[in-house]
């Protein structure tokens, strides 16, 4: 983990999580124009990190965030502009700091607060984002506020919205049922790739909290046969 002293700006591997080097890193990130708060997220924030886990820092900003200001910090890696990764997973940077893998994740604070308020009313959207097979729900922004460790700045700490216990399971079940229906259609067409892709999305959507319902495969899935081996010449 990151333990080196902050006076030389270098982070090293060591046994402690909350160290002066992490605080130093957070202070430098907080000085980026537009950034109003910095958090520690991911496995490091919830105590689930393992050897080799990277360091995820959330950069909550208002207004504009110029990727050139991130590059100017001087750490090697790849820096993206806000919006390059999507609408929920906004953007960020993949950096190496003193031999440690550090990921920066941008969060437009006004957008975060808007979807956090919506989650309190049980409202959310499931959006397609790269890397999220079943989609990503906008209420994850509220979850990040609840679970992340605030290093600099002030952020709300929302509790779990009771209304989501009613609205979220139904939405994920509809997504799973729709994907399963399309898997059946593609099975009937012998399109294995599309069928398996929809089955995968079905399974992942069903892993989200929801009522314990059994979804049955339609008759078309039985038609998705393994290709027969070629007949030997007689």
C-alpha positions in Angstrom: 0.0 0.0 0.0 1.0 3.6 -0.2 3.3 4.7 2.6 6.1 6.9 1.4 6.5 10.4 2.9 4.9 13.2 0.9 7.9 15.6 0.9 9.3 14.1 -2.3 5.9 13.3 -3.9 6.7 9.6 -4.2 4.3 6.8 -3.2 5.7 3.3 -2.3 4.4 -0.1 -1.3 3.9 -0.6 2.4 1.5 -1.8 5.1 -0.7 1.2 5.9 -3.8 2.5 4.1 -4.4 6.0 5.6 -0.9 7.6 5.3 0.6 10.9 4.7 1.4 10.0 1.2 -2.3 9.3 0.4 -3.2 12.7 2.0 -0.5 14.3 0.0 -1.9 12.8 -3.2 -5.4 14.0 -2.2 -4.2 17.5 -1.6 -2.5 17.7 -5.0 -5.7 16.4 -6.7 -7.8 18.9 -4.7 -5.7 21.7 -6.1 -6.8 20.9 -9.7 -9.1 23.7 -10.9 -12.7 22.7 -10.6 -12.2 19.9 -8.1 -14.3 20.4 -4.9 -13.7 17.1 -3.2 -11.5 14.0 -3.4 -12.5 10.5 -2.2 -10.9 7.1 -1.8 -13.1 4.5 -3.4 -13.2 1.0 -4.6 -11.8 -1.9 -2.6 -9.5 0.3 -0.6 -12.4 2.3 0.8 -14.4 -0.7 2.0 -11.5 -2.8 3.3 -11.7 -5.4 0.5 -8.4 -4.7 -1.1 -6.0 -7.6 -1.9 -2.3 -7.6 -2.8 -2.0 -5.6 -6.0 -5.3 -3.8 -5.8 -5.2 -0.4 -7.4 -6.0 2.9 -5.8 -9.2 4.6 -6.9 -9.6 8.3 -6.2 -12.9 10.1 -7.0 -12.5 13.6 -8.3 -15.8 15.5 -7.7 -15.8 18.7 -9.7 -18.1 21.5 -10.6 -18.1 23.4 -13.9 -15.2 22.4 -16.2 -12.4 19.9 -15.5 -9.5 20.3 -17.9 -7.5 17.1 -18.5 -4.4 19.2 -19.1 -4.5 20.1 -15.4 -4.4 16.4 -14.6 -1.5 15.8 -16.9 0.3 18.8 -15.4 0.6 16.8 -12.1 3.4 15.0 -13.8 2.5 11.4 -13.2 2.9 9.0 -16.1 -0.2 7.4 -17.6 -3.2 8.1 -19.8 -5.6 11.0 -19.0 -9.1 11.3 -20.4 -11.5 14.2 -20.7 -14.8 14.3 -18.9 -17.5 12.5 -21.0 -15.0 10.2 -22.8 -16.0 7.2 -20.8 -19.7 7.8 -20.7 -22.4 9.6 -18.8 -22.2 7.8 -15.5 -18.6 6.6 -15.6 -17.7 10.1 -16.7 -14.0 9.9 -17.3 -10.7 9.8 -15.5 -7.1 8.8 -15.7 -4.9 5.7 -15.4 -1.7 6.7 -13.7 1.4 5.2 -12.1 2.5 7.0 -9.0 5.7 5.8 -7.4 5.1 2.3 -8.8 1.5 2.2 -7.6 -1.4 1.9 -9.9 -3.7 4.9 -9.4 -7.0 5.4 -11.1 -8.7 8.8 -11.1 -12.5 8.8 -11.6 -14.3 12.0 -12.5 -17.6 12.8 -11.0 -19.7 15.9 -12.0 -21.0 16.8 -8.5 -24.2 18.5 -9.8 -25.0 15.4 -11.8 -24.2 13.2 -8.8 -26.5 15.2 -6.5 -29.3 15.2 -9.1 -29.3 11.4 -9.3 -28.9 11.0 -5.6 -32.0 13.0 -5.1 -33.8 10.9 -7.7 -32.7 7.7 -5.9 -34.3 9.0 -2.7 -37.6 9.0 -4.7 -36.9 5.6 -6.1 -36.2 7.0 -9.6 -33.2 5.9 -11.7 -32.1 4.9 -15.1 -30.1 1.8 -16.3 -27.6 3.0 -18.9 -25.3 1.2 -21.3 -21.6 1.8 -20.5 -18.5 0.2 -21.7 -17.5 -2.6 -19.3 -21.0 -3.0 -17.7 -22.6 -6.0 -19.4 -26.0 -5.6 -17.9 -25.8 -1.8 -17.7 -25.1 0.6 -14.9 -27.8 2.2 -12.7 -27.6 5.9 -12.0 -28.1 5.2 -8.3 -24.5 3.9 -8.1 -23.6 7.6 -7.7 -25.4 7.7 -4.4 -23.7 4.5 -3.4 -20.3 5.9 -4.0 -21.1 8.9 -1.8 -22.2 6.5 0.9 -19.2 4.1 0.7 -16.3 6.3 -0.3 -13.8 7.8 2.1 -13.8 11.6 1.8 -10.2 12.9 1.8 -10.8 16.5 1.0 -13.9 18.7 0.7 -17.4 18.1 1.9 -19.9 15.6 0.4 -23.2 14.3 1.5 -23.4 10.7 3.0 -26.8 9.4 1.9 -28.5 6.4 3.5 -30.0 3.6 1.3 -33.2 5.0 -0.2 -36.1 2.8 0.9 -38.0 3.4 -2.3 -35.3 1.7 -4.3 -36.3 -1.6 -2.5 -39.5 -1.4 -4.5 -38.4 0.1 -7.8 -35.0 -1.4 -8.5 -35.9 -5.1 -8.4 -38.8 -4.6 -10.8 -36.6 -2.7 -13.3 -33.8 -5.3 -13.2 -36.3 -8.1 -13.6 -37.8 -6.5 -16.7 -34.3 -6.1 -18.2 -33.5 -9.8 -17.4 -36.8 -11.0 -18.8 -36.3 -8.9 -22.0 -32.8 -10.2 -22.5 -34.0 -13.8 -22.0 -36.7 -13.3 -24.6 -34.2 -12.1 -27.1 -31.9 -15.0 -26.3 -34.8 -17.3 -27.2 -35.2 -15.5 -30.5 -31.5 -15.8 -31.4 -31.5 -19.4 -30.4 -34.2 -20.1 -32.9 -32.0 -18.4 -35.6 -29.0 -20.5 -34.5 -27.1 -17.2 -33.7 -25.0 -18.5 -30.8 -23.1 -15.3 -30.2 -26.2 -13.1 -29.8 -28.0 -15.8 -27.8 -25.2 -16.2 -25.3 -24.7 -12.5 -25.0 -28.3 -12.1 -24.0 -28.1 -15.0 -21.7 -25.1 -13.4 -20.0 -27.0 -10.1 -19.7 -29.9 -12.0 -18.2 -27.8 -13.6 -15.6 -26.0 -10.4 -14.6 -29.3 -8.5 -14.4 -30.7 -11.2 -12.2 -27.8 -10.8 -9.7 -29.1 -7.4 -8.8 -31.4 -7.2 -5.8 -34.9 -8.4 -6.7 -37.7 -10.8 -6.0 -36.9 -14.5 -6.1 -38.5 -15.4 -9.3 -37.6 -18.2 -11.6 -37.2 -17.2 -15.3 -37.8 -20.1 -17.6 -36.1 -20.5 -20.9 -38.4 -20.5 -23.9 -38.6 -23.4 -26.3 -36.3 -21.7 -28.8 -33.3 -22.3 -26.5 -33.7 -26.0 -27.0 -33.1 -25.4 -30.6 -29.6 -24.0 -30.0 -27.7 -27.2 -30.7 -24.1 -27.9 -30.9 -22.9 -28.2 -34.5 -22.9 -31.8 -35.6 -19.5 -33.2 -36.5 -19.0 -33.9 -40.2 -20.0 -37.3 -41.4 -17.2 -39.6 -42.3 -17.0 -40.6 -45.9 -18.2 -44.0 -46.6 
